[in-house]
């Protein structure tokens, strides 16, 4: 294989390993509750996981979180929570998934708490909520990752606004691996080499 083709192949392969690794998981059920100016999720079941192209489903473990404090808005009308808190995904050993903490992190930016009014809800309309935010943390194998997390609740019972607790319907998360500084440096060196190779090729012509 020509040196130029070998270098291109190496850089592209390394880019794929460093940046294209993504993992997804889903959880269902449990309750989002208010603890003063914080929100917590408890009792939610980890129901689906896709890691490195391998998928598992069933009662695989639990997902829990605590947000930072409320920055603006209100619990009932929707608002924004500060970064911080905690976020944890735990496996129970089912369906080939390891037992123990699979991912642990914290919210890295503001967490949005959106109030959704459904005028057709029984009997006179009802409220449900959507929580979304970014989480940074580490998988059990030491790989750092950034997660986009979105959770949707059922309607608040009694047709009122959220005040203390609401059932979680489901939540989805997409996690992308965060390359270490050494990985980025090596990738940059490879791309620089490609640039110099192209410059030499054009000069030779």
KEKE-3310 file (N, C-alpha, C; in steps of 0.2 Angstrom, whole numbers, plus 5000, padded with zeros to 4 digits):
npx = (5004:5003:5012:5005:4991:4991:4993:4982:4972:4975:4973:4959:4953:4957:4950:4937:4937:4939:4929:4917:4911:4896:4883:4868:4854:4838:4826:4812:4797:4796:4798:4798:4802:4801:4813:4814:4822:4826:4826:4823:4825:4819:4817:4816:4817:4830:4828:4832:4847:4861:4876:4891:4886:4880:4864:4853:4838:4825:4822:4835:4842:4844:4840:4845:4844:4849:4845:4853:4850:4835:4835:4828:4810:4797:4792:4780:4776:4786:4804:4821:4835:4850:4867:4876:4872:4868:4870:4866:4868:4864:4868:4860:4865:4857:4853:4866:4872:4883:4884:4882:4888:4886:4887:4892:4889:4887:4876:4880:4877:4864:4848:4833:4816:4801:4785:4770:4754:4739:4724:4714:4715:4708:4698:4697:4708:4726:4742:4759:4776:4793:4809:4826:4843:4861:4874:4889:4901:4908:4910:4910:4921:4930:4930:4927:4912:4899:4882:4866:4851:4834:4818:4801:4786:4771:4754:4751:4743:4725:4724:4731:4745:4763:4769:4775:4777:4778:4774:4786:4786:4794:4812:4826:4843:4857:4874:4890:4907:4920:4935:4951:4964:4977:4973:4967:4978:4986:4977:4977:4990:4991:4982:4989:5000:4994:4990:5003:5008:4999:5003:5017:5014:5008:5018:5027:5021)
npy = (4994:5011:5024:5036:5032:5023:5031:5039:5030:5026:5038:5040:5029:5030:5042:5037:5028:5037:5046:5042:5032:5028:5027:5021:5023:5018:5022:5018:5022:5025:5039:5057:5069:5083:5090:5102:5115:5106:5093:5075:5059:5043:5025:5022:5011:5004:5000:4997:4995:5000:4996:4999:4994:4982:4976:4977:4972:4974:4971:4979:4986:5001:5019:5035:5052:5068:5085:5101:5116:5126:5138:5148:5152:5141:5126:5121:5128:5127:5129:5132:5123:5123:5118:5103:5092:5075:5060:5044:5027:5011:4994:4977:4965:4957:4949:4948:4961:4970:4969:4982:5000:5007:5019:5036:5052:5070:5084:5095:5107:5120:5113:5110:5112:5109:5114:5106:5109:5101:5103:5095:5085:5073:5078:5091:5096:5094:5094:5089:5085:5089:5085:5090:5089:5091:5079:5075:5063:5047:5030:5013:5007:5017:5026:5042:5052:5061:5065:5067:5070:5066:5067:5062:5065:5057:5063:5075:5069:5073:5084:5095:5107:5102:5099:5091:5078:5067:5054:5046:5044:5039:5039:5045:5043:5048:5044:5050:5046:5055:5061:5058:5071:5066:5058:5067:5075:5066:5064:5076:5077:5068:5073:5085:5079:5073:5085:5090:5080:5082:5095:5092:5084:5092:5101:5093:5090)
npz = (5000:4996:5004:5006:5006:5016:5027:5027:5029:5042:5049:5047:5053:5066:5069:5068:5079:5090:5090:5085:5093:5101:5113:5119:5130:5138:5150:5161:5170:5188:5199:5198:5210:5220:5230:5240:5232:5222:5210:5210:5203:5206:5208:5194:5180:5171:5155:5142:5133:5123:5118:5111:5099:5103:5109:5122:5132:5144:5161:5167:5176:5186:5185:5191:5197:5202:5201:5200:5210:5208:5196:5189:5185:5190:5199:5196:5185:5176:5172:5175:5180:5189:5184:5190:5204:5202:5192:5189:5182:5184:5183:5184:5182:5173:5158:5152:5155:5164:5182:5194:5195:5180:5173:5179:5184:5182:5180:5167:5162:5162:5167:5158:5163:5157:5156:5151:5144:5142:5135:5133:5141:5154:5168:5165:5157:5159:5166:5160:5160:5154:5155:5152:5148:5148:5152:5160:5162:5168:5161:5167:5163:5163:5152:5147:5145:5136:5139:5131:5138:5140:5147:5150:5158:5165:5165:5178:5193:5196:5189:5192:5194:5194:5210:5221:5216:5202:5190:5181:5163:5152:5147:5137:5132:5125:5123:5119:5117:5125:5118:5125:5130:5125:5114:5106:5103:5096:5085:5079:5075:5065:5056:5052:5047:5035:5029:5026:5018:5007:5003:4998:4988:4979:4976:4970:4958)
capx = (5000:5007:5012:4999:4985:4992:4992:4975:4968:4976:4969:4952:4952:4958:4945:4931:4937:4939:4923:4910:4908:4891:4880:4861:4850:4832:4823:4804:4794:4799:4795:4802:4800:4804:4817:4816:4822:4830:4822:4826:4822:4820:4813:4816:4820:4834:4824:4836:4854:4865:4883:4896:4883:4876:4858:4850:4832:4822:4823:4842:4844:4840:4843:4843:4847:4847:4847:4856:4845:4831:4838:4822:4804:4794:4791:4774:4775:4792:4809:4828:4839:4858:4871:4877:4868:4871:4867:4869:4865:4867:4866:4859:4868:4853:4854:4873:4874:4887:4881:4886:4887:4888:4889:4891:4891:4883:4873:4886:4874:4857:4843:4827:4810:4796:4778:4766:4747:4735:4717:4710:4715:4702:4692:4697:4714:4731:4749:4764:4783:4799:4816:4831:4850:4868:4877:4896:4903:4912:4908:4913:4928:4935:4929:4923:4907:4894:4876:4861:4846:4827:4814:4795:4782:4764:4750:4750:4736:4721:4724:4735:4752:4767:4771:4779:4779:4774:4777:4790:4784:4801:4817:4830:4849:4862:4881:4896:4913:4924:4942:4956:4969:4982:4969:4966:4984:4988:4973:4979:4997:4989:4979:4994:5004:4990:4991:5010:5008:4996:5008:5023:5012:5006:5024:5031:5018)
capy = (5000:5017:5028:5041:5028:5020:5037:5041:5024:5026:5044:5039:5023:5033:5047:5033:5025:5042:5051:5039:5028:5031:5022:5024:5019:5020:5020:5019:5022:5029:5046:5063:5072:5089:5090:5109:5118:5101:5087:5069:5053:5037:5020:5021:5005:5004:4995:4996:4998:4999:4998:4996:4990:4976:4979:4973:4975:4970:4975:4979:4990:5007:5026:5040:5058:5074:5091:5107:5120:5129:5145:5153:5149:5137:5119:5120:5132:5126:5133:5130:5121:5124:5112:5100:5086:5068:5056:5037:5021:5005:4987:4972:4959:4954:4949:4949:4967:4969:4972:4988:5006:5007:5026:5040:5059:5076:5089:5100:5114:5121:5108:5113:5109:5112:5112:5105:5109:5097:5106:5089:5080:5072:5080:5098:5097:5092:5095:5085:5089:5087:5087:5089:5092:5087:5076:5073:5058:5041:5023:5009:5005:5023:5030:5048:5053:5067:5062:5071:5066:5069:5063:5064:5062:5056:5069:5076:5067:5078:5090:5101:5108:5098:5102:5087:5072:5065:5048:5046:5039:5036:5044:5042:5046:5046:5046:5050:5046:5061:5059:5061:5075:5063:5056:5073:5077:5061:5065:5082:5076:5064:5078:5089:5075:5073:5092:5091:5076:5085:5100:5089:5081:5097:5104:5088:5091)
capz = (5000:4996:5011:5007:5007:5023:5032:5026:5032:5049:5052:5047:5058:5073:5070:5070:5086:5095:5090:5083:5098:5104:5117:5121:5135:5140:5156:5161:5177:5193:5201:5199:5216:5222:5236:5241:5225:5218:5207:5210:5200:5209:5206:5187:5178:5165:5151:5136:5132:5117:5120:5106:5094:5106:5112:5128:5134:5149:5168:5167:5182:5188:5183:5196:5196:5206:5198:5204:5212:5203:5195:5187:5184:5196:5199:5193:5178:5171:5174:5174:5186:5188:5183:5196:5206:5201:5188:5189:5179:5188:5180:5189:5179:5169:5150:5150:5156:5171:5189:5197:5192:5173:5172:5185:5181:5184:5174:5165:5161:5164:5165:5157:5165:5153:5158:5145:5146:5138:5137:5131:5147:5158:5165:5162:5156:5164:5165:5160:5160:5150:5158:5147:5150:5146:5158:5159:5167:5166:5161:5172:5160:5163:5146:5149:5140:5137:5137:5131:5142:5139:5151:5149:5163:5164:5168:5186:5195:5199:5184:5195:5192:5198:5216:5225:5213:5196:5188:5174:5158:5149:5146:5132:5133:5120:5125:5115:5120:5125:5118:5130:5127:5121:5108:5101:5100:5090:5079:5076:5072:5059:5051:5050:5042:5029:5025:5023:5012:5001:5000:4995:4982:4974:4975:4966:4952)
cpx = (5004:5007:5007:4993:4985:4990:4985:4970:4969:4972:4962:4950:4952:4952:4938:4931:4936:4933:4917:4907:4902:4887:4873:4858:4843:4829:4815:4802:4798:4795:4800:4798:4804:4807:4819:4816:4826:4824:4826:4822:4824:4815:4812:4820:4824:4831:4827:4842:4857:4872:4888:4893:4879:4870:4855:4843:4829:4823:4831:4845:4840:4844:4840:4846:4845:4849:4851:4849:4841:4834:4833:4816:4801:4794:4785:4773:4781:4797:4816:4832:4846:4861:4873:4873:4872:4867:4870:4865:4868:4864:4864:4861:4863:4855:4861:4876:4878:4883:4885:4885:4890:4890:4888:4893:4887:4881:4879:4883:4867:4852:4836:4821:4804:4789:4774:4758:4743:4727:4712:4710:4709:4703:4692:4704:4719:4738:4754:4771:4788:4805:4821:4838:4855:4871:4884:4898:4908:4909:4912:4920:4933:4934:4924:4918:4902:4888:4871:4855:4839:4822:4807:4790:4775:4761:4751:4743:4732:4720:4727:4742:4757:4769:4776:4781:4775:4778:4780:4787:4790:4806:4822:4837:4854:4869:4886:4902:4917:4932:4947:4961:4974:4979:4969:4973:4987:4984:4976:4986:4996:4987:4984:4999:5000:4991:4998:5011:5005:5000:5014:5020:5011:5013:5028:5028:5020)
cpy = (5006:5021:5032:5037:5025:5025:5039:5036:5025:5032:5043:5034:5026:5038:5043:5031:5031:5046:5047:5034:5031:5025:5025:5019:5022:5018:5022:5019:5026:5035:5051:5067:5078:5088:5098:5112:5113:5097:5081:5064:5047:5032:5019:5015:5006:4998:4993:4999:4996:5001:4995:4992:4984:4979:4974:4976:4971:4974:4974:4982:4996:5014:5031:5046:5063:5080:5096:5111:5124:5136:5150:5149:5146:5130:5117:5123:5131:5131:5130:5128:5121:5117:5109:5094:5080:5065:5049:5032:5015:4998:4982:4965:4955:4954:4950:4956:4967:4972:4977:4994:5006:5014:5031:5047:5064:5080:5094:5107:5115:5115:5111:5109:5112:5109:5112:5105:5106:5099:5100:5084:5079:5075:5087:5101:5095:5094:5089:5089:5085:5090:5086:5092:5088:5085:5074:5068:5052:5034:5019:5007:5011:5028:5036:5049:5059:5064:5068:5067:5070:5064:5066:5061:5061:5063:5069:5074:5073:5084:5096:5101:5103:5102:5098:5081:5070:5059:5049:5042:5036:5042:5041:5046:5044:5049:5045:5051:5053:5059:5062:5066:5072:5060:5062:5076:5073:5062:5071:5081:5072:5068:5082:5085:5074:5080:5092:5086:5079:5091:5098:5087:5086:5100:5100:5089:5098)
cpz = (5000:5003:5012:5009:5014:5028:5032:5030:5040:5052:5052:5052:5065:5074:5072:5077:5091:5095:5088:5088:5102:5108:5119:5126:5136:5147:5157:5168:5182:5195:5201:5205:5217:5229:5238:5234:5220:5215:5208:5206:5204:5207:5199:5185:5171:5161:5144:5135:5126:5118:5115:5101:5096:5110:5117:5130:5140:5156:5169:5173:5184:5185:5188:5194:5201:5202:5203:5206:5207:5202:5193:5186:5191:5194:5195:5186:5173:5173:5172:5180:5184:5187:5190:5198:5204:5196:5188:5186:5182:5185:5186:5187:5175:5161:5148:5152:5163:5177:5191:5193:5185:5171:5178:5182:5185:5179:5173:5163:5163:5162:5164:5159:5162:5155:5151:5147:5140:5139:5136:5137:5151:5165:5162:5160:5161:5161:5165:5159:5156:5153:5153:5149:5147:5153:5156:5164:5164:5166:5166:5169:5160:5157:5148:5143:5141:5134:5136:5133:5141:5143:5150:5154:5161:5166:5176:5188:5198:5194:5187:5192:5196:5204:5220:5221:5207:5193:5181:5169:5155:5148:5141:5133:5127:5122:5120:5119:5119:5124:5123:5126:5122:5114:5103:5098:5095:5084:5075:5072:5065:5054:5048:5045:5035:5025:5022:5017:5006:4998:4996:4988:4977:4972:4969:4959:4948)
residu = (UNK:UNK:UNK:UNK:UNK:UNK:UNK:UNK:UNK:UNK:UNK:UNK:UNK:UNK:UNK:UNK:UNK:UNK:UNK:UNK:UNK:UNK:UNK:UNK:UNK:UNK:UNK:UNK:UNK:UNK:UNK:UNK:UNK:UNK:UNK:UNK:UNK:UNK:UNK:UNK:UNK:UNK:UNK:UNK:UNK:UNK:UNK:UNK:UNK:UNK:UNK:UNK:UNK:UNK:UNK:UNK:UNK:UNK:UNK:UNK:UNK:UNK:UNK:UNK:UNK:UNK:UNK:UNK:UNK:UNK:UNK:UNK:UNK:UNK:UNK:UNK:UNK:UNK:UNK:UNK:UNK:UNK:UNK:UNK:UNK:UNK:UNK:UNK:UNK:UNK:UNK:UNK:UNK:UNK:UNK:UNK:UNK:UNK:UNK:UNK:UNK:UNK:UNK:UNK:UNK:UNK:UNK:UNK:UNK:UNK:UNK:UNK:UNK:UNK:UNK:UNK:UNK:UNK:UNK:UNK:UNK:UNK:UNK:UNK:UNK:UNK:UNK:UNK:UNK:UNK:UNK:UNK:UNK:UNK:UNK:UNK:UNK:UNK:UNK:UNK:UNK:UNK:UNK:UNK:UNK:UNK:UNK:UNK:UNK:UNK:UNK:UNK:UNK:UNK:UNK:UNK:UNK:UNK:UNK:UNK:UNK:UNK:UNK:UNK:UNK:UNK:UNK:UNK:UNK:UNK:UNK:UNK:UNK:UNK:UNK:UNK:UNK:UNK:UNK:UNK:UNK:UNK:UNK:UNK:UNK:UNK:UNK:UNK:UNK:UNK:UNK:UNK:UNK:UNK:UNK:UNK:UNK:UNK:UNK:UNK:UNK:UNK:UNK:UNK:UNK)
# end
